[in-house]
Amino acid sequence: MKDPSELASELSKRGLEWADAEAAAQAMEETKKILLAELSLQYPGESRAAATDKATADPAYKLHITQMVTARKEANRALVRYRTYQVFVDLERTQESTRRAEVKAFGG
């Protein structure tokens, strides 16, 4: 079995990577409406709907959406890496427990 402190350290590292990626994705999602509102203000003579339509077609908004989707994808991937390692740690623990039970049962 791997050293428990190494397992804990790696699990913590992966958990923090997921937390950072999740925070980045959330920040992008939270600022989406703010950016749209700011871009809409560039069209003062337009109706609200027309200004919003023009703002959503703005390259800055399109870039934000692309970056937001990428950030969410990275957060999801980080979560997969974290949860996969959690399963690995659980399997290691189960194997060690099984080994100890076999030793005890067979007097080893």
N, CA, C and O atoms as a GROMACS GRO file, in nm:
protein
  432
    1MET      N    1   0.085  -0.119   0.000
    1MET     CA    2   0.000   0.000   0.000
    1MET      C    3   0.088   0.124   0.000
    1MET      O    4   0.195   0.126   0.061
    2LYS      N    5   0.042   0.224  -0.069
    2LYS     CA    6   0.113   0.352  -0.069
    2LYS      C    7   0.109   0.414   0.069
    2LYS      O    8   0.022   0.384   0.151
    3ASP      N    9   0.203   0.502   0.092
    3ASP     CA   10   0.209   0.575   0.218
    3ASP      C   11   0.082   0.660   0.233
    3ASP      O   12   0.051   0.740   0.144
    4PRO      N   13   0.008   0.644   0.344
    4PRO     CA   14  -0.117   0.720   0.363
    4PRO      C   15  -0.098   0.871   0.354
    4PRO      O   16  -0.186   0.941   0.303
    5SER      N   17   0.016   0.922   0.401
    5SER     CA   18   0.036   1.067   0.394
    5SER      C   19   0.056   1.113   0.250
    5SER      O   20   0.017   1.224   0.213
    6GLU      N   21   0.117   1.027   0.167
    6GLU     CA   22   0.130   1.060   0.024
    6GLU      C   23  -0.006   1.059  -0.045
    6GLU      O   24  -0.036   1.145  -0.127
    7LEU      N   25  -0.088   0.960  -0.010
    7LEU     CA   26  -0.224   0.953  -0.066
    7LEU      C   27  -0.303   1.077  -0.027
    7LEU      O   28  -0.370   1.138  -0.111
    8ALA      N   29  -0.296   1.113   0.099
    8ALA     CA   30  -0.370   1.231   0.147
    8ALA      C   31  -0.320   1.357   0.080
    8ALA      O   32  -0.399   1.444   0.041
    9SER      N   33  -0.190   1.368   0.065
    9SER     CA   34  -0.132   1.486   0.002
    9SER      C   35  -0.176   1.498  -0.144
    9SER      O   36  -0.214   1.606  -0.189
   10GLU      N   37  -0.173   1.387  -0.216
   10GLU     CA   38  -0.215   1.388  -0.357
   10GLU      C   39  -0.364   1.418  -0.369
   10GLU      O   40  -0.406   1.493  -0.457
   11LEU      N   41  -0.443   1.359  -0.280
   11LEU     CA   42  -0.587   1.384  -0.283
   11LEU      C   43  -0.616   1.531  -0.255
   11LEU      O   44  -0.701   1.592  -0.319
   12SER      N   45  -0.545   1.587  -0.158
   12SER     CA   46  -0.561   1.728  -0.126
   12SER      C   47  -0.521   1.816  -0.244
   12SER      O   48  -0.591   1.912  -0.277
   13LYS      N   49  -0.410   1.784  -0.307
   13LYS     CA   50  -0.363   1.860  -0.423
   13LYS      C   51  -0.469   1.860  -0.533
   13LYS      O   52  -0.500   1.964  -0.591
   14ARG      N   53  -0.523   1.743  -0.562
   14ARG     CA   54  -0.625   1.734  -0.666
   14ARG      C   55  -0.753   1.805  -0.626
   14ARG      O   56  -0.820   1.866  -0.710
   15GLY      N   57  -0.787   1.799  -0.500
   15GLY     CA   58  -0.905   1.871  -0.452
   15GLY      C   59  -0.889   2.021  -0.465
   15GLY      O   60  -0.982   2.091  -0.505
   16LEU      N   61  -0.770   2.071  -0.432
   16LEU     CA   62  -0.744   2.215  -0.446
   16LEU      C   63  -0.743   2.258  -0.593
   16LEU      O   64  -0.790   2.367  -0.626
   17GLU      N   65  -0.690   2.174  -0.680
   17GLU     CA   66  -0.693   2.205  -0.823
   17GLU      C   67  -0.837   2.216  -0.872
   17GLU      O   68  -0.870   2.304  -0.951
   18TRP      N   69  -0.922   2.125  -0.825
   18TRP     CA   70  -1.062   2.130  -0.863
   18TRP      C   71  -1.127   2.258  -0.808
   18TRP      O   72  -1.202   2.326  -0.878
   19ALA      N   73  -1.099   2.288  -0.683
   19ALA     CA   74  -1.158   2.408  -0.621
   19ALA      C   75  -1.118   2.534  -0.698
   19ALA      O   76  -1.201   2.622  -0.721
   20ASP      N   77  -0.991   2.544  -0.736
   20ASP     CA   78  -0.945   2.660  -0.812
   20ASP      C   79  -1.012   2.667  -0.949
   20ASP      O   80  -1.054   2.774  -0.994
   21ALA      N   81  -1.020   2.553  -1.016
   21ALA     CA   82  -1.084   2.549  -1.149
   21ALA      C   83  -1.233   2.582  -1.138
   21ALA      O   84  -1.288   2.652  -1.224
   22GLU      N   85  -1.298   2.532  -1.034
   22GLU     CA   86  -1.440   2.561  -1.013
   22GLU      C   87  -1.462   2.710  -0.988
   22GLU      O   88  -1.556   2.769  -1.040
   23ALA      N   89  -1.374   2.770  -0.908
   23ALA     CA   90  -1.384   2.913  -0.880
   23ALA      C   91  -1.367   2.995  -1.007
   23ALA      O   92  -1.438   3.094  -1.028
   24ALA      N   93  -1.272   2.956  -1.092
   24ALA     CA   94  -1.249   3.027  -1.218
   24ALA      C   95  -1.372   3.016  -1.308
   24ALA      O   96  -1.414   3.115  -1.369
   25ALA      N   97  -1.430   2.897  -1.316
   25ALA     CA   98  -1.548   2.878  -1.400
   25ALA      C   99  -1.666   2.959  -1.346
   25ALA      O  100  -1.740   3.021  -1.422
   26GLN      N  101  -1.683   2.958  -1.215
   26GLN     CA  102  -1.791   3.034  -1.155
   26GLN      C  103  -1.776   3.184  -1.178
   26GLN      O  104  -1.874   3.254  -1.204
   27ALA      N  105  -1.653   3.232  -1.170
   27ALA     CA  106  -1.628   3.374  -1.192
   27ALA      C  107  -1.668   3.413  -1.335
   27ALA      O  108  -1.728   3.518  -1.357
   28MET      N  109  -1.633   3.327  -1.430
   28MET     CA  110  -1.670   3.355  -1.569
   28MET      C  111  -1.823   3.357  -1.584
   28MET      O  112  -1.878   3.443  -1.652
   29GLU      N  113  -1.889   3.260  -1.521
   29GLU     CA  114  -2.034   3.252  -1.532
   29GLU      C  115  -2.102   3.373  -1.465
   29GLU      O  116  -2.201   3.425  -1.516
   30GLU      N  117  -2.049   3.415  -1.352
   30GLU     CA  118  -2.108   3.527  -1.278
   30GLU      C  119  -2.090   3.660  -1.351
   30GLU      O  120  -2.174   3.749  -1.338
   31THR      N  121  -1.984   3.674  -1.427
   31THR     CA  122  -1.958   3.802  -1.495
   31THR      C  123  -2.019   3.808  -1.635
   31THR      O  124  -2.009   3.911  -1.702
   32LYS      N  125  -2.080   3.702  -1.678
   32LYS     CA  126  -2.142   3.699  -1.811
   32LYS      C  127  -2.248   3.808  -1.826
   32LYS      O  128  -2.248   3.882  -1.924
   33LYS      N  129  -2.339   3.818  -1.730
   33LYS     CA  130  -2.446   3.919  -1.737
   33LYS      C  131  -2.391   4.060  -1.724
   33LYS      O  132  -2.440   4.153  -1.788
   34ILE      N  133  -2.288   4.075  -1.641
   34ILE     CA  134  -2.226   4.208  -1.624
   34ILE      C  135  -2.166   4.254  -1.756
   34ILE      O  136  -2.186   4.369  -1.797
   35LEU      N  137  -2.093   4.165  -1.822
   35LEU     CA  138  -2.032   4.200  -1.950
   35LEU      C  139  -2.139   4.233  -2.053
   35LEU      O  140  -2.126   4.329  -2.129
   36LEU      N  141  -2.245   4.154  -2.057
   36LEU     CA  142  -2.352   4.180  -2.153
   36LEU      C  143  -2.414   4.317  -2.127
   36LEU      O  144  -2.443   4.391  -2.222
   37ALA      N  145  -2.435   4.351  -2.001
   37ALA     CA  146  -2.492   4.482  -1.968
   37ALA      C  147  -2.398   4.595  -2.009
   37ALA      O  148  -2.441   4.696  -2.064
   38GLU      N  149  -2.269   4.577  -1.982
   38GLU     CA  150  -2.171   4.680  -2.019
   38GLU      C  151  -2.166   4.699  -2.170
   38GLU      O  152  -2.159   4.812  -2.219
   39LEU      N  153  -2.168   4.589  -2.242
   39LEU     CA  154  -2.164   4.598  -2.389
   39LEU      C  155  -2.292   4.660  -2.444
   39LEU      O  156  -2.288   4.733  -2.542
   40SER      N  157  -2.404   4.631  -2.381
   40SER     CA  158  -2.532   4.687  -2.425
   40SER      C  159  -2.535   4.839  -2.412
   40SER      O  160  -2.601   4.908  -2.489
   41LEU      N  161  -2.462   4.891  -2.314
   41LEU     CA  162  -2.457   5.036  -2.292
   41LEU      C  163  -2.385   5.110  -2.406
   41LEU      O  164  -2.393   5.232  -2.415
   42GLN      N  165  -2.317   5.037  -2.491
   42GLN     CA  166  -2.250   5.098  -2.605
   42GLN      C  167  -2.350   5.137  -2.715
   42GLN      O  168  -2.312   5.200  -2.814
   43TYR      N  169  -2.476   5.100  -2.698
   43TYR     CA  170  -2.579   5.128  -2.798
   43TYR      C  171  -2.692   5.208  -2.733
   43TYR      O  172  -2.803   5.157  -2.718
   44PRO      N  173  -2.665   5.333  -2.694
   44PRO     CA  174  -2.763   5.412  -2.617
   44PRO      C  175  -2.891   5.446  -2.694
   44PRO      O  176  -2.995   5.464  -2.632
   45GLY      N  177  -2.885   5.456  -2.824
   45GLY     CA  178  -3.005   5.493  -2.900
   45GLY      C  179  -3.093   5.375  -2.936
   45GLY      O  180  -3.200   5.392  -2.993
   46GLU      N  181  -3.050   5.257  -2.902
   46GLU     CA  182  -3.124   5.135  -2.939
   46GLU      C  183  -3.220   5.095  -2.828
   46GLU      O  184  -3.205   5.134  -2.712
   47SER      N  185  -3.320   5.017  -2.866
   47SER     CA  186  -3.407   4.959  -2.764
   47SER      C  187  -3.323   4.861  -2.682
   47SER      O  188  -3.214   4.820  -2.722
   48ARG      N  189  -3.375   4.825  -2.568
   48ARG     CA  190  -3.300   4.731  -2.483
   48ARG      C  191  -3.276   4.599  -2.556
   48ARG      O  192  -3.166   4.544  -2.550
   49ALA      N  193  -3.376   4.549  -2.625
   49ALA     CA  194  -3.362   4.422  -2.697
   49ALA      C  195  -3.259   4.434  -2.810
   49ALA      O  196  -3.177   4.344  -2.828
   50ALA      N  197  -3.263   4.543  -2.884
   50ALA     CA  198  -3.168   4.562  -2.994
   50ALA      C  199  -3.026   4.578  -2.940
   50ALA      O  200  -2.931   4.522  -2.996
   51ALA      N  201  -3.011   4.653  -2.831
   51ALA     CA  202  -2.879   4.671  -2.770
   51ALA      C  203  -2.824   4.538  -2.720
   51ALA      O  204  -2.705   4.509  -2.733
   52THR      N  205  -2.912   4.457  -2.662
   52THR     CA  206  -2.870   4.325  -2.613
   52THR      C  207  -2.830   4.235  -2.730
   52THR      O  208  -2.731   4.163  -2.721
   53ASP      N  209  -2.907   4.238  -2.837
   53ASP     CA  210  -2.872   4.158  -2.955
   53ASP      C  211  -2.736   4.198  -3.010
   53ASP      O  212  -2.654   4.112  -3.043
   54LYS      N  213  -2.711   4.327  -3.018
   54LYS     CA  214  -2.582   4.374  -3.068
   54LYS      C  215  -2.469   4.337  -2.971
   54LYS      O  216  -2.359   4.302  -3.014
   55ALA      N  217  -2.496   4.346  -2.843
   55ALA     CA  218  -2.395   4.312  -2.743
   55ALA      C  219  -2.359   4.163  -2.749
   55ALA      O  220  -2.242   4.126  -2.734
   56THR      N  221  -2.459   4.078  -2.770
   56THR     CA  222  -2.429   3.934  -2.777
   56THR      C  223  -2.351   3.899  -2.903
   56THR      O  224  -2.284   3.795  -2.907
   57ALA      N  225  -2.359   3.982  -3.004
   57ALA     CA  226  -2.281   3.960  -3.127
   57ALA      C  227  -2.140   4.019  -3.117
   57ALA      O  228  -2.057   3.997  -3.205
   58ASP      N  229  -2.113   4.094  -3.012
   58ASP     CA  230  -1.983   4.159  -2.994
   58ASP      C  231  -1.874   4.054  -2.975
   58ASP      O  232  -1.893   3.957  -2.901
   59PRO      N  233  -1.759   4.072  -3.040
   59PRO     CA  234  -1.649   3.976  -3.024
   59PRO      C  235  -1.605   3.957  -2.878
   59PRO      O  236  -1.566   3.847  -2.840
   60ALA      N  237  -1.612   4.062  -2.798
   60ALA     CA  238  -1.573   4.049  -2.657
   60ALA      C  239  -1.667   3.953  -2.583
   60ALA      O  240  -1.623   3.876  -2.498
   61TYR      N  241  -1.796   3.959  -2.616
   61TYR     CA  242  -1.892   3.870  -2.552
   61TYR      C  243  -1.871   3.727  -2.599
   61TYR      O  244  -1.875   3.633  -2.519
   62LYS      N  245  -1.849   3.711  -2.729
   62LYS     CA  246  -1.824   3.577  -2.782
   62LYS      C  247  -1.699   3.516  -2.719
   62LYS      O  248  -1.698   3.397  -2.686
   63LEU      N  249  -1.596   3.595  -2.703
   63LEU     CA  250  -1.474   3.547  -2.639
   63LEU      C  251  -1.501   3.506  -2.495
   63LEU      O  252  -1.453   3.403  -2.448
   64HIS      N  253  -1.578   3.587  -2.425
   64HIS     CA  254  -1.611   3.556  -2.286
   64HIS      C  255  -1.684   3.422  -2.278
   64HIS      O  256  -1.653   3.339  -2.192
   65ILE      N  257  -1.780   3.401  -2.366
   65ILE     CA  258  -1.856   3.275  -2.366
   65ILE      C  259  -1.763   3.157  -2.394
   65ILE      O  260  -1.773   3.054  -2.328
   66THR      N  261  -1.674   3.172  -2.490
   66THR     CA  262  -1.578   3.066  -2.523
   66THR      C  263  -1.490   3.035  -2.402
   66THR      O  264  -1.467   2.918  -2.369
   67GLN      N  265  -1.440   3.139  -2.338
   67GLN     CA  266  -1.355   3.120  -2.220
   67GLN      C  267  -1.434   3.060  -2.104
   67GLN      O  268  -1.380   2.981  -2.026
   68MET      N  269  -1.558   3.098  -2.092
   68MET     CA  270  -1.644   3.045  -1.986
   68MET      C  271  -1.665   2.895  -2.005
   68MET      O  272  -1.657   2.818  -1.909
   69VAL      N  273  -1.693   2.854  -2.127
   69VAL     CA  274  -1.714   2.712  -2.156
   69VAL      C  275  -1.585   2.634  -2.131
   69VAL      O  276  -1.588   2.524  -2.076
   70THR      N  277  -1.473   2.690  -2.171
   70THR     CA  278  -1.344   2.625  -2.149
   70THR      C  279  -1.315   2.612  -1.999
   70THR      O  280  -1.268   2.508  -1.954
   71ALA      N  281  -1.344   2.716  -1.924
   71ALA     CA  282  -1.322   2.712  -1.779
   71ALA      C  283  -1.410   2.607  -1.713
   71ALA      O  284  -1.365   2.536  -1.624
   72ARG      N  285  -1.534   2.595  -1.757
   72ARG     CA  286  -1.625   2.494  -1.702
   72ARG      C  287  -1.574   2.354  -1.736
   72ARG      O  288  -1.577   2.264  -1.652
   73LYS      N  289  -1.526   2.337  -1.859
   73LYS     CA  290  -1.471   2.207  -1.900
   73LYS      C  291  -1.352   2.171  -1.813
   73LYS      O  292  -1.341   2.057  -1.769
   74GLU      N  293  -1.264   2.265  -1.788
   74GLU     CA  294  -1.146   2.240  -1.705
   74GLU      C  295  -1.187   2.207  -1.561
   74GLU      O  296  -1.127   2.120  -1.497
   75ALA      N  297  -1.288   2.276  -1.511
   75ALA     CA  298  -1.336   2.246  -1.375
   75ALA      C  299  -1.394   2.104  -1.369
   75ALA      O  300  -1.370   2.031  -1.273
   76ASN      N  301  -1.470   2.068  -1.470
   76ASN     CA  302  -1.527   1.933  -1.474
   76ASN      C  303  -1.418   1.827  -1.482
   76ASN      O  304  -1.426   1.724  -1.416
   77ARG      N  305  -1.316   1.853  -1.562
   77ARG     CA  306  -1.205   1.757  -1.574
   77ARG      C  307  -1.127   1.746  -1.444
   77ARG      O  308  -1.084   1.637  -1.405
   78ALA      N  309  -1.108   1.858  -1.376
   78ALA     CA  310  -1.038   1.856  -1.247
   78ALA      C  311  -1.119   1.776  -1.145
   78ALA      O  312  -1.062   1.704  -1.063
   79LEU      N  313  -1.251   1.789  -1.150
   79LEU     CA  314  -1.337   1.714  -1.060
   79LEU      C  315  -1.326   1.564  -1.089
   79LEU      O  316  -1.323   1.483  -0.996
   80VAL      N  317  -1.320   1.528  -1.216
   80VAL     CA  318  -1.304   1.387  -1.254
   80VAL      C  319  -1.171   1.333  -1.199
   80VAL      O  320  -1.167   1.223  -1.144
   81ARG      N  321  -1.062   1.411  -1.213
   81ARG     CA  322  -0.932   1.367  -1.161
   81ARG      C  323  -0.937   1.351  -1.009
   81ARG      O  324  -0.880   1.256  -0.955
   82TYR      N  325  -1.004   1.443  -0.942
   82TYR     CA  326  -1.015   1.435  -0.797
   82TYR      C  327  -1.096   1.313  -0.755
   82TYR      O  328  -1.054   1.236  -0.668
   83ARG      N  329  -1.212   1.296  -0.815
   83ARG     CA  330  -1.298   1.183  -0.776
   83ARG      C  331  -1.236   1.048  -0.814
   83ARG      O  332  -1.252   0.950  -0.741
   84THR      N  333  -1.168   1.044  -0.926
   84THR     CA  334  -1.100   0.920  -0.965
   84THR      C  335  -0.994   0.884  -0.862
   84THR      O  336  -0.979   0.767  -0.826
   85TYR      N  337  -0.921   0.983  -0.814
   85TYR     CA  338  -0.819   0.956  -0.713
   85TYR      C  339  -0.884   0.916  -0.581
   85TYR      O  340  -0.829   0.834  -0.507
   86GLN      N  341  -1.000   0.973  -0.550
   86GLN     CA  342  -1.072   0.932  -0.430
   86GLN      C  343  -1.103   0.783  -0.436
   86GLN      O  344  -1.087   0.711  -0.338
   87VAL      N  345  -1.149   0.737  -0.553
   87VAL     CA  346  -1.180   0.595  -0.570
   87VAL      C  347  -1.053   0.512  -0.554
   87VAL      O  348  -1.056   0.406  -0.492
   88PHE      N  349  -0.942   0.559  -0.611
   88PHE     CA  350  -0.815   0.490  -0.597
   88PHE      C  351  -0.777   0.476  -0.450
   88PHE      O  352  -0.736   0.368  -0.407
   89VAL      N  353  -0.790   0.583  -0.374
   89VAL     CA  354  -0.758   0.579  -0.231
   89VAL      C  355  -0.848   0.479  -0.160
   89VAL      O  356  -0.802   0.402  -0.076
   90ASP      N  357  -0.976   0.479  -0.193
   90ASP     CA  358  -1.070   0.383  -0.133
   90ASP      C  359  -1.031   0.240  -0.167
   90ASP      O  360  -1.039   0.151  -0.082
   91LEU      N  361  -0.990   0.217  -0.292
   91LEU     CA  362  -0.948   0.082  -0.331
   91LEU      C  363  -0.822   0.039  -0.257
   91LEU      O  364  -0.810  -0.075  -0.214
   92GLU      N  365  -0.728   0.132  -0.242
   92GLU     CA  366  -0.606   0.102  -0.165
   92GLU      C  367  -0.643   0.064  -0.022
   92GLU      O  368  -0.590  -0.033   0.031
   93ARG      N  369  -0.732   0.140   0.038
   93ARG     CA  370  -0.774   0.113   0.175
   93ARG      C  371  -0.842  -0.024   0.186
   93ARG      O  372  -0.816  -0.099   0.279
   94THR      N  373  -0.928  -0.055   0.088
   94THR     CA  374  -0.997  -0.184   0.088
   94THR      C  375  -0.899  -0.299   0.072
   94THR      O  376  -0.910  -0.400   0.141
   95GLN      N  377  -0.803  -0.284  -0.017
   95GLN     CA  378  -0.703  -0.389  -0.036
   95GLN      C  379  -0.623  -0.413   0.092
   95GLN      O  380  -0.597  -0.527   0.129
   96GLU      N  381  -0.584  -0.305   0.157
   96GLU     CA  382  -0.506  -0.318   0.281
   96GLU      C  383  -0.590  -0.384   0.389
   96GLU      O  384  -0.539  -0.467   0.465
   97SER      N  385  -0.716  -0.349   0.398
   97SER     CA  386  -0.805  -0.408   0.496
   97SER      C  387  -0.824  -0.558   0.468
   97SER      O  388  -0.822  -0.640   0.560
   98THR      N  389  -0.841  -0.592   0.341
   98THR     CA  390  -0.855  -0.732   0.302
   98THR      C  391  -0.728  -0.810   0.335
   98THR      O  392  -0.735  -0.922   0.384
   99ARG      N  393  -0.613  -0.750   0.309
   99ARG     CA  394  -0.486  -0.816   0.337
   99ARG      C  395  -0.473  -0.844   0.487
   99ARG      O  396  -0.432  -0.953   0.527
  100ARG      N  397  -0.507  -0.744   0.569
  100ARG     CA  398  -0.499  -0.763   0.715
  100ARG      C  399  -0.595  -0.871   0.762
  100ARG      O  400  -0.561  -0.951   0.850
  101ALA      N  401  -0.716  -0.876   0.703
  101ALA     CA  402  -0.814  -0.979   0.741
  101ALA      C  403  -0.765  -1.118   0.702
  101ALA      O  404  -0.785  -1.214   0.777
  102GLU      N  405  -0.701  -1.129   0.586
  102GLU     CA  406  -0.647  -1.259   0.543
  102GLU      C  407  -0.534  -1.304   0.636
  102GLU      O  408  -0.527  -1.421   0.672
  103VAL      N  409  -0.447  -1.211   0.673
  103VAL     CA  410  -0.337  -1.244   0.763
  103VAL      C  411  -0.392  -1.292   0.897
  103VAL      O  412  -0.344  -1.391   0.954
  104LYS      N  413  -0.492  -1.223   0.946
  104LYS     CA  414  -0.552  -1.257   1.074
  104LYS      C  415  -0.623  -1.394   1.066
  104LYS      O  416  -0.613  -1.475   1.157
  105ALA      N  417  -0.695  -1.417   0.955
  105ALA     CA  418  -0.772  -1.540   0.940
  105ALA      C  419  -0.683  -1.662   0.922
  105ALA      O  420  -0.715  -1.771   0.968
  106PHE      N  421  -0.571  -1.642   0.856
  106PHE     CA  422  -0.483  -1.755   0.828
  106PHE      C  423  -0.361  -1.759   0.919
  106PHE      O  424  -0.267  -1.835   0.896
  107GLY      N  425  -0.364  -1.676   1.022
  107GLY     CA  426  -0.260  -1.678   1.123
  107GLY      C  427  -0.122  -1.635   1.075
  107GLY      O  428  -0.020  -1.677   1.129
  108GLY      N  429  -0.120  -1.550   0.973
  108GLY     CA  430   0.009  -1.509   0.917
  108GLY      C  431   0.069  -1.398   0.989
  108GLY      O  432   0.178  -1.352   0.954
   0.00000   0.00000   0.00000
